[in-house]
Amino acid sequence: MVGMTASPSRKVLLAAPRGYCAGVDRAVIAVEKALEQYGAPIYVRHEIVHNKYVVQTLERKGAIFVEQTAEVPEGSIVMFSAHGVAPVVHEEAAAGKLATIDATCPLVTKVHKEAVRFANEDYDILLIGHEGHEEVIGTSGEAPDHITLVDGPGDVAKVEVRDPSKVVWLSQTTLSVDETMETVDALKEKFPQLISPPSDDICYATQNRQLAVKQMGAEADLVIVVGSRNSSNSKRLVEVAKLAGAREAYLVDFAEEIDESWLEGVATVGVTSGASVPEVLVEGVLEWLAARGFEDVEIVKAAEESITFSLPKELRRDLRAEAAALIAERTEGK
C-alpha cells in the first residue's frame, strides 16, 4: 500500500555462552546428590547460588537454606555455597558437630589460596569487590589483617598501605572485567609497584558472558538479562549491555516480569542469562518474545566452554564407598 512503511523485522540475538557455569552446575548437582545420598534435610549456608528459581526448586526437594551456621541443628549436614566461606565458618561447623560438604567454586578457592599465600608473605592485599557480597566476606576472612576492600575506582583515593613496595591486588570472580581493570589502573597509578595475581581472578564464565553481551549489545535495541537481583555477575551483564550500546537493558527472574512497553519501537532484542541461571528460564523468555512477533533467533557466539569441575570431595568419597558396598554385596550374592 502506497505511503505505508514496512514494520522493521523483529529478531532476537541470543548470547552464547550464557547461563550455568561449571561452578554453579557443580554446586546445584552437589545439593541434589547429597539429598539422594543422605536424605532430607540438607542444610545449605546461604543460597547455594544466587538464583531465586534454583533455590525454590531445591527447597521443594528438601534443602533448607540458612544464613548462619548456628541455625543448623547439631549433628546435621551443612553445605557451603559456591561463593565460599571464611575459615571461621569451618570452625563454627566443627563446634556444632556438623558434617560439612564444601561446594565452593574451585575458582573462588583459588582466590582464597592466593590471599593466604600473599598474607603469609606479609603483603598488603587490595581486594577489588563489592562490600557485603558473600564471596568478598569469604575471601576477606582468609587474611583479615592483610586485606583492604576496594569497591571500584572511586575507592582508590582513600586506600592506604603499610609498604607501597609490597602490595598485590586480587578480585571477586564475578565483576565487570572493564571496571576491574579501571580500578587496577587507578591503583597502579597510586602504587606503581602493585603486583598482579599469578592468573586473572575474574572467572572464565564471567568474562565469556560479558564478551557475548558486548557483541550483542552493539546491535540490540533492548537487552534482557535473565538473573536474580542478588546475582553480581547478572547485574554486571546489564551494565555491560548498556555500555556496549543497547538503548535499554533489564534484569528479570522470569518471563512474566518483562514489561510489554519495553518492546515499543524495538526491532532487535538481545537475550542472555547470568552464570547461576538454568536454561529453562531463558526458554521461557524466548517463548514470551516469540508470542509477540520475535520469532527469529540468531545466536551470538563469543566463546566455547568445555570446563567441568568434579563434585565436592566429601560427596565423591561417600558415593565411592556406596558403589563399593553395592559391588561387594552383588559379588557375595553370586
C-alpha positions as CSV (number, residue, x, y, z in Angstrom):
1,M,0.0,0.0,0.0
2,V,1.4,3.4,-1.0
3,G,2.6,5.6,1.8
4,M,2.9,2.8,4.4
5,T,6.3,1.9,5.7
6,A,7.1,-1.8,6.3
7,S,7.4,-2.7,10.0
8,P,11.0,-3.5,10.9
9,S,11.8,-7.2,11.0
10,R,11.9,-8.4,14.6
11,K,14.6,-10.6,15.8
12,V,16.3,-12.0,18.9
13,L,20.0,-12.1,19.4
14,L,20.8,-15.0,21.8
15,A,24.1,-14.8,23.6
16,A,26.4,-17.8,23.8
17,P,27.7,-18.8,26.2
18,R,25.1,-17.9,28.8
19,G,23.6,-19.4,31.9
20,Y,25.2,-22.1,34.1
21,C,28.9,-22.0,34.6
22,A,30.9,-25.1,35.8
23,G,31.0,-23.9,39.4
24,V,27.2,-23.4,39.6
25,D,26.5,-26.6,37.8
26,R,28.7,-28.5,40.3
27,A,27.1,-26.8,43.3
28,V,23.5,-27.4,42.2
29,I,24.3,-31.1,41.4
30,A,26.0,-31.4,44.8
31,V,22.8,-30.4,46.6
32,E,20.8,-32.9,44.5
33,K,23.3,-35.7,45.0
34,A,23.5,-35.0,48.8
35,L,19.7,-35.2,49.1
36,E,19.7,-38.6,47.2
37,Q,22.7,-39.9,49.2
38,Y,21.8,-38.8,52.8
39,G,18.1,-37.9,52.5
40,A,16.4,-34.6,53.5
41,P,17.0,-32.2,55.0
42,I,20.3,-31.0,53.8
43,Y,21.2,-27.6,55.2
44,V,22.8,-25.0,52.9
45,R,24.6,-22.0,54.3
46,H,23.4,-19.0,52.2
47,E,21.8,-19.5,48.8
48,I,23.8,-22.3,47.1
49,V,23.9,-19.9,44.0
50,H,22.2,-16.5,43.6
51,N,19.1,-17.6,41.7
52,K,15.5,-17.5,43.1
53,Y,14.2,-20.3,40.9
54,V,17.1,-22.7,41.7
55,V,16.8,-22.0,45.5
56,Q,13.0,-22.6,45.4
57,T,13.4,-25.8,43.3
58,L,16.0,-27.2,45.8
59,E,13.8,-26.2,48.8
60,R,11.0,-28.3,47.3
61,K,13.4,-31.3,47.2
62,G,14.3,-30.9,50.9
63,A,17.2,-28.4,51.1
64,I,16.9,-25.9,53.9
65,F,18.7,-22.6,53.4
66,V,20.1,-20.8,56.4
67,E,22.0,-17.5,56.9
68,Q,24.2,-18.6,59.9
69,T,25.9,-21.9,60.8
70,A,24.3,-21.6,64.3
71,E,20.8,-22.2,62.7
72,V,21.8,-25.8,61.7
73,P,20.8,-28.4,64.3
74,E,23.8,-30.3,65.9
75,G,24.8,-33.4,64.0
76,S,23.2,-32.3,60.7
77,I,24.8,-32.0,57.3
78,V,25.6,-28.5,56.1
79,M,26.7,-27.5,52.6
80,F,28.7,-24.3,51.9
81,S,27.6,-22.3,48.9
82,A,29.5,-21.8,45.7
83,H,30.6,-18.3,46.9
84,G,32.9,-19.8,49.6
85,V,33.2,-19.2,53.3
86,A,35.8,-17.8,55.7
87,P,37.8,-20.2,57.9
88,V,35.8,-19.2,61.0
89,V,32.7,-20.8,59.4
90,H,34.5,-24.2,59.2
91,E,35.3,-23.7,62.9
92,E,31.7,-23.0,63.7
93,A,30.6,-26.1,61.9
94,A,33.1,-28.2,63.8
95,A,32.0,-26.7,67.1
96,G,28.4,-27.6,66.2
97,K,29.4,-31.2,65.3
98,L,28.2,-30.7,61.8
99,A,29.1,-32.8,58.8
100,T,30.2,-30.4,56.0
101,I,30.2,-30.5,52.3
102,D,32.1,-27.7,50.7
103,A,30.6,-26.6,47.3
104,T,32.8,-23.6,47.0
105,C,33.6,-22.9,43.3
106,P,37.2,-24.0,42.6
107,L,37.9,-20.6,41.0
108,V,36.9,-18.9,44.3
109,T,39.1,-21.4,46.2
110,K,42.0,-20.3,44.0
111,V,41.5,-16.7,45.2
112,H,41.3,-17.8,48.8
113,K,44.6,-19.7,48.4
114,E,46.2,-16.6,46.8
115,A,45.0,-14.5,49.7
116,V,46.6,-16.9,52.2
117,R,49.9,-17.1,50.3
118,F,50.3,-13.3,50.0
119,A,49.3,-12.7,53.6
120,N,52.0,-15.3,54.7
121,E,54.5,-13.2,52.7
122,D,53.3,-10.1,54.5
123,Y,51.8,-8.3,51.5
124,D,49.0,-5.8,51.8
125,I,46.2,-7.3,49.7
126,L,43.8,-4.9,47.9
127,L,40.7,-7.0,47.2
128,I,38.6,-5.5,44.4
129,G,34.9,-6.4,45.1
130,H,31.5,-5.3,46.4
131,E,31.1,-4.9,50.1
132,G,28.8,-7.4,51.7
133,H,28.9,-9.9,48.9
134,E,29.3,-13.5,50.2
135,E,32.4,-14.1,48.1
136,V,34.1,-11.0,49.4
137,I,33.3,-11.9,53.0
138,G,34.7,-15.4,52.5
139,T,38.0,-14.2,50.9
140,S,38.5,-11.4,53.4
141,G,38.1,-13.9,56.2
142,E,41.2,-15.8,54.9
143,A,43.5,-12.9,55.9
144,P,41.5,-10.1,57.6
145,D,44.6,-8.3,58.8
146,H,46.1,-8.0,55.4
147,I,43.1,-7.3,53.2
148,T,41.6,-4.0,52.3
149,L,38.4,-3.9,50.2
150,V,38.4,-1.6,47.1
151,D,34.8,-1.2,45.8
152,G,35.6,0.3,42.4
153,P,37.8,3.1,41.1
154,G,36.1,5.7,43.4
155,D,37.5,3.9,46.4
156,V,41.2,4.1,45.3
157,A,41.9,7.6,46.7
158,K,41.3,6.5,50.3
159,V,43.4,3.3,50.1
160,E,46.4,3.2,52.4
161,V,49.1,0.5,52.7
162,R,52.0,-0.1,55.0
163,D,54.6,-0.6,52.3
164,P,53.9,0.5,48.7
165,S,56.6,-2.0,47.5
166,K,54.7,-4.9,48.9
167,V,51.1,-4.6,47.5
168,V,49.1,-7.1,45.4
169,W,45.6,-6.9,44.1
170,L,43.0,-9.8,44.0
171,S,39.4,-9.6,42.9
172,Q,35.9,-11.0,43.3
173,T,35.4,-13.5,40.5
174,T,32.1,-12.1,39.2
175,L,32.9,-8.5,38.5
176,S,32.8,-6.5,35.3
177,V,36.1,-7.1,33.5
178,D,36.4,-3.5,32.3
179,E,35.5,-1.9,35.7
180,T,38.0,-4.1,37.4
181,M,40.8,-3.1,35.1
182,E,39.8,0.5,35.5
183,T,40.2,0.0,39.3
184,V,43.6,-1.8,38.8
185,D,44.8,1.1,36.6
186,A,43.9,3.6,39.2
187,L,45.6,1.5,41.9
188,K,48.8,1.2,39.8
189,E,48.9,4.9,39.4
190,K,48.8,5.3,43.2
191,F,51.0,2.3,43.9
192,P,53.4,1.8,40.9
193,Q,54.9,-1.4,42.4
194,L,51.5,-3.0,42.8
195,I,51.7,-6.6,41.6
196,S,49.0,-8.6,39.9
197,P,47.9,-12.1,40.9
198,P,49.6,-15.0,39.1
199,S,46.4,-15.5,37.0
200,D,43.3,-13.5,36.3
201,D,40.8,-13.8,39.2
202,I,37.7,-12.9,37.2
203,C,36.3,-16.3,36.2
204,Y,36.3,-17.5,32.6
205,A,32.5,-17.7,32.6
206,T,32.0,-14.1,33.8
207,Q,34.4,-12.9,31.0
208,N,32.8,-15.0,28.3
209,R,29.2,-13.9,29.2
210,Q,30.3,-10.3,29.2
211,L,32.1,-10.7,25.9
212,A,28.9,-12.1,24.2
213,V,26.8,-9.3,25.7
214,K,29.3,-6.7,24.3
215,Q,28.9,-8.1,20.8
216,M,25.1,-8.4,21.2
217,G,24.6,-5.0,22.9
218,A,26.1,-3.1,20.0
219,E,23.3,-4.4,17.8
220,A,20.4,-4.7,20.1
221,D,17.8,-2.0,20.9
222,L,16.9,-3.8,24.1
223,V,18.8,-6.5,26.2
224,I,17.0,-8.8,28.6
225,V,19.3,-10.4,31.2
226,V,17.7,-13.4,33.0
227,G,19.0,-13.4,36.5
228,S,18.3,-12.6,40.2
229,R,18.8,-9.2,41.8
230,N,21.4,-10.5,44.2
231,S,23.5,-12.1,41.5
232,S,26.6,-9.9,41.0
233,N,27.5,-11.4,37.6
234,S,23.9,-10.9,36.3
235,K,23.8,-7.3,37.3
236,R,27.2,-6.7,35.6
237,L,25.7,-8.1,32.3
238,V,23.0,-5.3,32.4
239,E,25.8,-2.7,32.9
240,V,27.9,-4.2,30.1
241,A,24.9,-4.2,27.7
242,K,24.2,-0.5,28.2
243,L,27.9,0.4,27.9
244,A,28.0,-1.7,24.6
245,G,25.3,0.5,23.1
246,A,22.0,-1.1,24.0
247,R,19.3,1.5,24.4
248,E,17.8,-0.3,27.4
249,A,18.8,-3.4,29.4
250,Y,16.8,-5.0,32.2
251,L,17.2,-7.8,34.7
252,V,14.3,-10.3,35.1
253,D,14.0,-13.5,37.1
254,F,11.1,-14.8,34.9
255,A,9.5,-14.0,31.6
256,E,6.3,-12.7,33.2
257,E,8.4,-9.8,34.7
258,I,9.0,-8.4,31.2
259,D,7.0,-5.2,30.6
260,E,5.4,-5.1,27.1
261,S,6.2,-1.3,27.0
262,W,9.9,-2.2,26.7
263,L,9.2,-3.5,23.2
264,E,7.9,-0.2,21.8
265,G,10.0,0.8,18.8
266,V,12.3,-2.2,19.3
267,A,13.4,-4.3,16.4
268,T,16.2,-6.3,18.0
269,V,16.1,-7.9,21.4
270,G,19.3,-9.4,23.0
271,V,18.8,-12.2,25.5
272,T,21.3,-13.6,27.9
273,S,21.5,-15.1,31.4
274,G,23.7,-15.0,34.4
275,A,26.0,-17.8,35.4
276,S,23.5,-19.2,38.0
277,V,20.5,-19.3,35.7
278,P,19.1,-22.6,34.4
279,E,18.2,-22.7,30.7
280,V,14.5,-23.3,31.3
281,L,14.2,-19.7,32.4
282,V,15.8,-18.4,29.1
283,E,13.4,-20.7,27.1
284,G,10.5,-19.0,28.9
285,V,11.7,-15.6,27.8
286,L,12.2,-16.8,24.2
287,E,8.7,-18.1,24.2
288,W,7.3,-14.9,25.6
289,L,9.1,-12.9,22.9
290,A,8.1,-15.3,20.1
291,A,4.4,-14.8,21.1
292,R,4.9,-11.1,20.4
293,G,6.5,-11.4,17.0
294,F,10.1,-12.0,17.9
295,E,10.4,-15.5,16.5
296,D,13.6,-15.1,14.5
297,V,16.5,-16.2,16.8
298,E,20.2,-15.6,15.9
299,I,23.0,-16.9,18.1
300,V,25.8,-14.5,19.0
301,K,28.7,-16.8,19.9
302,A,31.7,-15.3,21.8
303,A,33.5,-18.4,23.1
304,E,33.4,-22.2,23.5
305,E,33.2,-23.6,27.0
306,S,34.2,-27.1,28.0
307,I,35.3,-26.7,31.6
308,T,33.7,-29.0,34.2
309,F,34.5,-29.5,37.9
310,S,34.3,-32.7,39.9
311,L,31.8,-32.9,42.8
312,P,33.0,-31.8,46.3
313,K,35.4,-34.4,47.8
314,E,33.1,-35.3,50.7
315,L,30.4,-36.4,48.3
316,R,32.8,-38.2,46.0
317,R,34.2,-40.2,48.9
318,D,30.7,-41.3,50.1
319,L,29.4,-42.0,46.6
320,R,32.5,-44.2,46.0
321,A,32.0,-46.0,49.3
322,E,28.4,-46.7,48.4
323,A,29.3,-48.0,45.0
324,A,32.0,-50.3,46.5
325,A,29.5,-51.6,49.1
326,L,27.0,-52.4,46.3
327,I,29.6,-54.2,44.2
328,A,30.7,-56.3,47.3
329,E,27.1,-57.1,48.0
330,R,26.5,-58.3,44.5
331,T,29.7,-60.3,44.5
332,E,28.8,-62.1,47.7
333,G,25.3,-62.8,46.3
334,K,26.7,-64.7,43.4
